[in-house]
């Protein structure tokens, strides 16, 4: 019901920056939280940032705190992830995800999100 399309991924040197975007469409009226979740073959899935769309309360994984910022536009149609001071360990496929209703776990738990985009690749070289 909710369609999410990520963009903005790419390849950068360590210390560089990228800004990811997630465009939401479809039945978004019940969405109350959005997240960026990354996946690597060795480490699996890790929720890196989340935002509650009504209160704009944000949450960050310790590994990205102080470097990444999640935000949304005024219409709640686009969510962003500003990534600064990128490190090689940030290399992953980054997924945008949307949650509806009451969360069943912590904000960064991937199980809180039912609708996912296709992902965008971020590669950070040292």
Secondary structure as UniProt FT lines:
FT   STRAND          2..7
FT   STRAND          10..13
FT   TURN            14..15
FT   STRAND          18..26
FT   TURN            29..30
FT   STRAND          31..40
FT   TURN            41..43
FT   STRAND          44..52
FT   TURN            53..55
FT   STRAND          58..60
FT   TURN            62..67
FT   STRAND          68..72
FT   TURN            74..75
FT   STRAND          78..83
FT   HELIX           88..90
FT   STRAND          92..100
FT   TURN            107..108
FT   HELIX           110..112
FT   STRAND          115..116
FT   STRAND          120..125
//
